[in-house]
Each structure stands twice: as C-alpha cells, then as structure tokens.
Amino acid sequence: MSPQEAYKELEKRLKEVFLIQSCQAVLGWEERTYMPRGGTELRSEQRGYLAGQSHEKFTDPRVGELLSTVEGSGLTKDPESVEAVNIRETRYRYDKDTKLPKELVEELTRTTSLAEAEWATARQKSDFKVFQPWLEKVVNLIRKKAEAYGYEGEPYNALLDDYEPGVTTDDIAEVFAKLRGELVSLVARIKDAPRKPDASIVERVYDIERQKLFNEMVAGAIGFDFNAGRLDVTTHPFTSCFGPGDTRITTRYNPRRLNDALFGTMHEVGHALYEMGLEKKEHFGMPMGESVSLGIHESQSRMWENQVGRSKEFWVYFLPQAKRIFRESLEGVTLDDFYGAINYVTPSYIRVEADEATYNLHILLRFELERALISGDLKPADMPGEWNSRFKKYFDIEVDNDANGCLQDVHWSIGYLGYFPTYTLGNLYSAQFFAKARKDIPDLMQQFELGNYGGLLDWLRKNIHRQGQRYRANKLCEKVTGQALSHKPLMEYMNKKYGEIYGI
Amino acid sequence: MSPQEAYKELEKRLKEVFLIQSCQAVLGWEERTYMPRGGTELRSEQRGYLAGQSHEKFTDPRVGELLSTVEGSGLTKDPESVEAVNIRETRYRYDKDTKLPKELVEELTRTTSLAEAEWATARQKSDFKVFQPWLEKVVNLIRKKAEAYGYEGEPYNALLDDYEPGVTTDDIAEVFAKLRGELVSLVARIKDAPRKPDASIVERVYDIERQKLFNEMVAGAIGFDFNAGRLDVTTHPFTSCFGPGDTRITTRYNPRRLNDALFGTMHEVGHALYEMGLEKKEHFGMPMGESVSLGIHESQSRMWENQVGRSKEFWVYFLPQAKRIFRESLEGVTLDDFYGAINYVTPSYIRVEADEATYNLHILLRFELERALISGDLKPADMPGEWNSRFKKYFDIEVDNDANGCLQDVHWSIGYLGYFPTYTLGNLYSAQFFAKARKDIPDLMQQFELGNYGGLLDWLRKNIHRQGQRYRANKLCEKVTGQALSHKPLMEYMNKKYGEIYGI
C-alpha cells in the first residue's frame, strides 16, 4: 500500500469517527437545550454507545498501521503541509486514545451525561449534597483516565494535555504566579479609586424578549451566521459545532441585568466564529479542520466578549440601537456612563458574569481546587467548605449558597477537569492577538465605531482560524505575534482601560 | 450454545440496533424542529451513516444464526409468550431487511433527508418544480427497495407490508371499495342537509400563544406526560418516540383556525400515548416493546382526535375552559354551536385539517396516486396535474396551488410510500375499538364530561398498548373486539353523529 493510498484510507476512517462524534454532539446539545427530564437515562445510553463506537473506530489497530505507513513518507516532508499536520496530530491523539479502554470511555460518557442532569438539579436547589455522589463518581473515573494516559509529575498533567496539548501544570502555575501579583494590585487600586462608574445602569429592568432580539442583532452584526447556527437558552452557556454548516450557541437571561446574556452571547459567538472559520468542509474530520486548543478557543471568545464587546468604540455604534430597544432603562444614559457600567469591577460570585479584572482570580481558585481533587488532596465531600474558604480569601466575600459557589459551573459534572486553566490562557492569548491586530489594522477601533467587525474577523480567519492545527498554541502565538505568550499584553490592556475608567 | 444463551445474545444485539435507531430518531426530530438550513448536508450524512450502521448490525449473519438456534426451541412453545413473539417478529423483519443492500439503505436515508428539506422549500414557495427532481430520486430508490424485497402481484405490496405487515394492496382496495360508496352517500346527504352548523366560530382570531397554552392543557389532561416528552412546532406534525421516557410530538398553528393545531395535537398525543404505553423499558429494543403496525398506531391517534376530541362530551368539560382562554372569540358560543363547528363537513384541500367524513377520500386519492407512482403508470412530473384532476373528481373543487395540492404532505419526500392507506385502516380500527371500549365502560362518555380520560387510557393500555407485537393487527382486532375488521363501526359512528348534527 502506497503512502497516498494509506492516507486516503486514513481520511475515510477519520471521517467516519467524526460523523459519530458529530451525532454525539447533536445528542449532547439536545440534552441540554430541549430534552425532557424523562429522557435522561436513554440519552446517557445513547451517548455512551456512540462514544464507545467512535473510540473503537479511532483506536482500531488499522489506524496505527496506516499512520506508520504515512509517517516519514513524502507526505510529511513539509512539516507544515496539510498532510503532515493531519498525520502529526492524528498520531498524537491516537497514541493517547489507544491508552484508554473502551469501557472507561463509555462509562465516562454515560456517567457524565447523568451527572450533568443531577448537577442541574443540585444547582437549581442550591444543594451540593445532591451532586456530591456524582462528583465522586466523575472524579473517580477521571482519575482512572489520568492513570490510563500516564503522566510525568502529577496526574493533572495528563488531563490538562487533553485541552491544551503540550502544556504542563507547572507552566500554568508559573503563568498564574506572574499574573496574580499584578492582578491583585490592580483590583486593590480599583477598590480605592477616586471615581467609580454607576453599575446600576445595567441592573435595571431588561425585558427578556427584547434582550433576545438585541442579542441576535449583535451576534449577527459581529458575524454569526444564523443560517448555519442557532442561539438557544441553557442553564450553562456553551458552544457546540456539529460540523460544517451547523454551529450552536446558547446563553441565559437575567431580566435585571443586561450584561449576563449579552456578553455571554458575544463570548459564545467568539467560539462559534472560530468554528465557522475553520475549513471544516475541506478538511472534514481532520486536524487541519479543527481548533488548536481550548486556550486558543478561549482567546477567540474572550476577544469578542471583552476587547470588542467591552470596548467604548463598540458602543459608539450599538448604544443608540440599545437605547431604541431598552428605551426606558437606558434613557439619558451617556456613552461614558454605559461604558463605565459594563466595565464595573467588583468581586462577585459567578465567573461567567465576572468583570475582566477579577475573572482570572475565579480561574485560579478552580485550578487549585481541581488540581487537589485529582491528586486526592481534596475529597469531593469537602468541596463546598474548601471553595467557600478560598473564595473568602481571594474575593473577601462570603459565599451565600452552593449555587453561587461550587455548583455554579457545569464543567466538573461533565468531566472537564483540566479545562479551567485554558480560560486564563485564552485571556492572555486574546490580549496578545488583539494588540497585534490593532497594529496590523491601524483604524480597527474606528471600524468598530462604524459597526464594521469584518476587518477583525478577516484578520482572525487568516491568521488563526484557517490555520487549523497547523501549529500548536505556543507556536501559533509566536507566528502571529512574533512573541512567545506573555502576561504583559493583558496587563497593559487592563491597566490602561481601568486607568481611564477609574482614574487610577 | 443453548437457546437461552442465544436469546440473550440476540437481545443484546437488538438493543444495540435500537440504540443506533434511537440516535437516528433524535437527529431526525432535531432536523425538523430546530436545525438551521446550513446543517442539511451534514445531517443527511449523519443519518445515512447511522441507518447504514443499524442495518448492518441487524442483518449481521450472526443474528440469523441466533434466530435459527432459538426457533423451534422451548422458547417458542407458547406462541404468545414474550420470547416467542420477539423471535417471530425479529425473524420476519430479519428476512425482509437482509434483502436490502446496505448502500440502498444509506442512500435512501441520505436522499430523503435532503429531499425533505427541498420539499419544505417547495411547499413554502408552492412550487412543485422545486421538489420534482427529489420526488423522482425518492420514487426511483423506493422502487429499487420494492424490487429488493421482492413481492407477489404488484411492487406496492412490498412497501405496504413495511407499515402494515401481512396486508396486501388488494386488501386495501377491497376496504376502500366498501367504504367509498357509503362515504360518498353520507357526504352527499350532508351537502343537502336541512340544517348546517356555523363553522365560522372556529375561524375567528385565536392567538397562537394562547392556543399553545390550551393545547398543552388538553394534551396533559388526556395523558401526555410532559416530563417524558415535548410538544414543538413543525411544518408537518409528527410523533417521534426516541425510546423509554422520551416521546416528542409536534403541531402547527393557524391564528385564524382553532381546529388545526388543536386536533392535530390530540392526534399526535394519541400516537404518543401508544408509545408511552408500550413496555419499552421492559422490552428494550424488542418487538414486544414496539407498536403492531401503522394502522394500529393511527387507530390510537384518530381515536383521541375524533372519538374523544370531536365528541360533545369532551367539550362539556373543555368548552368552559376554552372560553376563559379565548374569551372574545368564544363569547356566547353554546356547546351545540361549538360541537357543530368542530364537526362541520366540507370538502377541503388539506388532509390533516379535514373533517371525519371527507378524510378517507383524501386517503383514497393518495393511495391511487402512490400506487401508480410505484407501478410506473404515473411519472412524478405528472403528479400535480393528476392530483388536481382527481381532486376535482372526488371533492368537486379546483386545487388552487401545489401547497394545497400534491405538496401538502411530507410523506413522499421522506420515502413513506405505502404508508397512506394505514390512515384509513386506523380510522376503521379506531371506530371498532372505541365501540368496544364503550361497551366495556358503560359510563365512558360521562367520564369525558367530567374531564376523566384515564378510563379510556387504561382500557387502551391493557388491551392494546401493553400487548406490544404479541398479535398482528387483524388478530389483535379480533382479540379485542371479538370481530374481524369491518367498515361498519366507522360508518355507524359517522352516520349517527352527522345524523344528529345535520338532521339527516
């Protein structure tokens, strides 16, 4: 068999694996958006089955044979060619996935499908006890997963690598160490600032039907294609790309706060724009049609949410429109008032609703806790207490209930341990990418004022989206910005922004 | 291998097949309810793939071996035992399905998935030309399917058998022949009746949000469990049971007609109650947990729609509630007025909105046309002309556009040829079952007046639902009613009902 033939067969097999995973994605999306409670058990069986099937087909020894045939052939001569990238990343994934027994994959999918439903109930009742046995099951399975993968140093490394290939726990700890001091200092200066925005502007009555309309307008304006996607409502917002032509996002509405659904939607649109910008049709089911890492994914969502959505220029264009829709609540509100209100910094319970300055402290907390869960230093039963005491330390507020505490995020219920640090990586990448985009497009912020977001999107598509997995995250960052990842662009961006708003 | 072991393995394999089909069902439902247009192509690939997988696994020669091992063993000694029924019906399906090549199954699923989207567009534009090439593709594939199955007499027999096992085209033609004369006579007498109800009562303004609420109330009252199902909106109403605990129904709303969504909903609830009443959990993926035939399925939907929903007693309970919700439109309307209005008989374009008297003429028309499509006597290109001229003959009205004509039903786009006659079988079965239920429960109609529908539901569950596929349709009918299927109960029911309403 020639390498070319082997490559063709590999493509065919990966396409099949992708089709199964994309069915899984539809079932997962539907489970969270519309499924009645009674469907929980069947859905967990369905998803467990499909997960087992895609795992079995991907880890088939034949895939290994095909990889061996194409590796070192002419196809990999140019390491940045489509074929070479697809081969390299498939090998990476193959070597990891073949370490996982099919039974574990099925059990994890079935268990997390049920655990997510229990988490939703627990969160609604604000009762950790409901969720505790499920957290125990999930953590237990995830630890087994880490053991199956194998690792150097601590087991958390094995998990982190799923989301951010090649990055270690020590890397993350180092990033946090650098960021933490500067962040804490910024938050302290803001606390003692001479002037403060009036946050109550965005805490008036914002009719949900009108919010939906406004969110759709904003999502469409920044590039979300409603012919190739939907915006729905879920307990925990997320993005799911089923494949070419179909990307779903969700949000949740608070009738007394404009920020939550609005910036949540822009965040998910950022994820969706990345998925929509990948060449999924051309590279169906292949690494070149897939995102680089969760950190890079978050850089896209956080950029549209923050660098775009929380910029003053964005609201030059959109505030007049918002005023026509939320007439009474925004009457007489100036651009500066509004800009201040949406950038009001205050310690708060909920990560996804946090301001940019305190956001990374939320991640730091989760990183420490899940690292301890995985190492075994922290028992699931002790989570609420541990969460609350650390929260008090970092934010200086008492957690009033579990829904505002350790039950707020969906991640642990669905087995996403090792995922949280990628949010902070995303913030760092987003600031660094955005600084470069501003250099490359000198009038970028003026474009925002005119309601033109295509310039930024084109830049992202060319530099990031269409690259698929050609480069790993750190290398992509160097290629695009000319620099290794650093916490400086993010701190510069925040110091400047809050300096202006708070007069510090 | 002992028969018991073989049976266990058979169960395991059928469970897997069912899981794949149930994933398919979720994807199909989502395609019709929420999927954005851009997802069409991917969805057709996904569904084609899953259809191929379930076909391959079901027709695996190992299934044939297992069947041979269990057949004639002690397991089949009592032909009405769970095991014997599961073995008998699995064999029947296996012998049919093994005749179909996997490629045909995949192609049919992919093609109909795309064809349905094109049909929806064609119907919206009321332009048959948009749909014609797809109808040609589907008919071509369906004829291949009939050839692959093989048949005695005409190819239509092979298709009909998929929906109504054991019934032939001649059987259907005979039923129609008996029914037709009496129906035509009834419709003629109604046309010349001395008194006529005022249909305009149900053609006032009925706010859609209020209709939704009312439909949910009615659906819940007659037994639809919203914890184990949903009611959504689609172009063409349907029911889809994913498996135990999750049954979906849909309807469509007309802001100027109360009947359409209301009786459409009750119809689909009837299907759903059957699915919810089957012992799907106990007989997961096995024939004993599945419905007998489409005819029996329709008997359930038509019974709840007509014998219950269009009875006067039902509205003794529900009219006062409807009046509170549709205050202005129903002001001053008496029970008799309302009962007359919902039972107004008039030739009309749309089958699913037809009255009980003309309904079966719609089926007759479709039966003749699809039989001709399959035999090759009718070319898809000639469908609109042929539809319209026959429609004129049966209903004495000119079809004004394709959306009101041959594009109104989804069935042909999704390859359901041979399906339509089961609607009329359903009407016959429903009348015969209902007459027996009234005998067994003397105060049944008084129960309706009190808002109690549990008596009927219990009777259906015991006599029909929980029987699964223990008996074929005709035998079930004899077991339940003591009589073979006859057109007389339906005609007696209609003659009596319309005699009272129209004074004939």
Chai-1 contact restraints between the chains, C-beta under 6 A:
chainA,res_idxA,chainB,res_idxB,connection_type,confidence,min_distance_angstrom,max_distance_angstrom,comment,restraint_id
A,L19,B,Q46,contact,1.0,0.0,6.0,A-B,restraint_1
A,L19,B,Y49,contact,1.0,0.0,6.0,A-B,restraint_2
A,S22,B,Q46,contact,1.0,0.0,6.0,A-B,restraint_3
A,C23,B,C23,contact,1.0,0.0,6.0,A-B,restraint_4
A,C23,B,Q46,contact,1.0,0.0,6.0,A-B,restraint_5
A,V26,B,L27,contact,1.0,0.0,6.0,A-B,restraint_6
A,V26,B,E30,contact,1.0,0.0,6.0,A-B,restraint_7
A,L27,B,V26,contact,1.0,0.0,6.0,A-B,restraint_8
A,E30,B,V26,contact,1.0,0.0,6.0,A-B,restraint_9
A,E30,B,E30,contact,1.0,0.0,6.0,A-B,restraint_10
A,P36,B,N227,contact,1.0,0.0,6.0,A-B,restraint_11
A,P36,B,A228,contact,1.0,0.0,6.0,A-B,restraint_12
A,P36,B,G229,contact,1.0,0.0,6.0,A-B,restraint_13
A,P36,B,R230,contact,1.0,0.0,6.0,A-B,restraint_14
A,R37,B,N227,contact,1.0,0.0,6.0,A-B,restraint_15
A,G38,B,N227,contact,1.0,0.0,6.0,A-B,restraint_16
A,G38,B,A228,contact,1.0,0.0,6.0,A-B,restraint_17
A,G38,B,G245,contact,1.0,0.0,6.0,A-B,restraint_18
A,G38,B,D246,contact,1.0,0.0,6.0,A-B,restraint_19
A,G39,B,G245,contact,1.0,0.0,6.0,A-B,restraint_20
A,G39,B,D246,contact,1.0,0.0,6.0,A-B,restraint_21
A,L42,B,G243,contact,1.0,0.0,6.0,A-B,restraint_22
A,L42,B,P244,contact,1.0,0.0,6.0,A-B,restraint_23
A,L42,B,G245,contact,1.0,0.0,6.0,A-B,restraint_24
A,L42,B,D246,contact,1.0,0.0,6.0,A-B,restraint_25
A,Q46,B,L19,contact,1.0,0.0,6.0,A-B,restraint_26
A,Q46,B,S22,contact,1.0,0.0,6.0,A-B,restraint_27
A,Q46,B,C23,contact,1.0,0.0,6.0,A-B,restraint_28
A,Y49,B,L19,contact,1.0,0.0,6.0,A-B,restraint_29
A,N227,B,P36,contact,1.0,0.0,6.0,A-B,restraint_30
A,N227,B,R37,contact,1.0,0.0,6.0,A-B,restraint_31
A,N227,B,G38,contact,1.0,0.0,6.0,A-B,restraint_32
A,A228,B,P36,contact,1.0,0.0,6.0,A-B,restraint_33
A,A228,B,G38,contact,1.0,0.0,6.0,A-B,restraint_34
A,G229,B,P36,contact,1.0,0.0,6.0,A-B,restraint_35
A,R230,B,P36,contact,1.0,0.0,6.0,A-B,restraint_36
A,G243,B,L42,contact,1.0,0.0,6.0,A-B,restraint_37
A,P244,B,L42,contact,1.0,0.0,6.0,A-B,restraint_38
A,G245,B,G38,contact,1.0,0.0,6.0,A-B,restraint_39
A,G245,B,G39,contact,1.0,0.0,6.0,A-B,restraint_40
A,G245,B,L42,contact,1.0,0.0,6.0,A-B,restraint_41
A,D246,B,G38,contact,1.0,0.0,6.0,A-B,restraint_42
A,D246,B,G39,contact,1.0,0.0,6.0,A-B,restraint_43
A,D246,B,L42,contact,1.0,0.0,6.0,A-B,restraint_44
